[in-house]
Amino acid sequence: MVGVVGRPDRPVGRGLTEGATPVVARARELDLWIWQPESLSETSFGAFARDAEWDAGVVVAYGGFIPRWLLDVPPMGFVNLHPSLLPRYRGAAPIKRALMNGASITGATTIQMNERLDAGEILLHTEVPIADDDTAGTLSQRLGHLGAKLLMDTIDKLEDDTLEAVPQEEDKATSAPALLPDEGNIDWRLPAEKIDRLVRALDPEPGAYTFFRGKRVKLWSVQVTDVPPEDEPGTLMNMGKEGFLVNTGTACLRVVSVQPEGKQRMSAGEFSRGQRLLVAERFTASLE
């Protein structure tokens, strides 16, 4: 039997209509068994979990804690697919953190779950290079396809008893905590390369941002140039129809795509023409 355990449907959107998680919605399309308990406590879920005929639990982006009693129920335990080369980037934001840190390679890892976050024994892994223009969106998509195959290979090998779990090297572990809201606020004093990595790491959500004329502006695409800074960090240099450059701590960034507060994404050229940029105007890290 194949089934899905997911979070209960919750009100979403402006209309607050009941909505399912993407996994639950897909499971409904495939007519799979679905369980949506309010919690995974032994009191509320124990009897059902023990009566179900299942060999292994598979966890992908569940976002919740799997209690010890439940980890012990399926004969093959629980397998988790994590989008990093564990033990590096344990935590909720491994893809974003890898991009922000300028990593050149990442990957996907399957582990035998235990009570500690992303610290179970390694089953299989696959490496993935990070391209210079990767965003969190493009990298997530690539890792998703490779991870799905890795997960299937892991289950097959566990079923055949041909897989040996390997303990993680604790001294090489790094963390990837969820991003705080102000981490997306661009500090224009930083090197241009670091700002570029932040913009790509926060695409498609939640978006790196700055402030202009008292309103928030999200930056969705930038390019590092070899133009040296000519003014204070954050100062804009109008390029006419081509958009504009922004001074940073090391070089100028060419802005490609932005999203002013309350509007849709637009090219830097459209933004420049619409705002009629003045000499020496600046992006700021706060509402100055």
C-alpha positions, 0 to 999 in steps of 0.5 A: 500500500502507498499512502501519504501523510500530510498536514490538514487543509488550511485556509489560504489566499485572500479568500481563505478557502481551504487548500491542501499542500502540493503533495496532498493535492497530487495524492488526491489526483492519483487516488492514493490513501491520504491521512491528515492528522492534526498531530503525529502524537501517539495518542492521535495517530498511534493506532492508525500508524501501527495498523497500516501495512507499510514497510518504510516511511519517506519524508520530503520537505515535511517541515515537522518533527517525526517523533521517536515512537513513529520512527520505530513503526515501519520495519525499514524505518524512515528515509529522508531526502535532503537537498544538500551533501550532508552533513553540510547544510543541515536545516530548513534552507540548504539551497538558499544557504549554499547559494548565499555562501557561494558554494560551487557544488551541492547535491541530494542525500538520503538518510535513515532518520533519527531524532536529530535534525538531518543527522541520520546515517547516510544511505545514498547521495548525488552531487550537483554543480551550482552554475553561476546563474543558478537561482534557488528556483532553478537549483531546487528544480534540478535537485528535485528531479535528481532527488526523486531518482535517488530516493527510488534507488534508496528504497529499492536497495533497502528492500533488497538489503544491499545498502549500508548506512554510514554515520555522518562526520559530525566535525564537518557538519554545518547548519542552514537555518531558515532565513530571517526576514531582514536577511533579504535587506540588501547592504550595498556596502557588501561586495557585488558578488555577495549581493548577486548571490543573495539575489539569486538565493532569494529567487523565487521567494521571498526576494532580496529587497532594498528601498527607493523613495520610501518604498520597498523594491525587490531585485530579481536579477542583477549582473556583476560588472567590472565597472569600479564604484564611482560614488557611495554604495547604493547610488544609482547610475542611470543608463537610459534605456539600458536601465541603471547600475548600482554602486556597491562596496567593490564594483557596480551591479547592473540591475536587470529585473525589479519589482516596485512595491505594489507592482509586477516585475519589470525590467530595469529599463522600465523602472528607470523610465517610469521613475525618471531617475535623478542624479545621485539617487540611492537605494537604501537599506532602510526607509531613510 
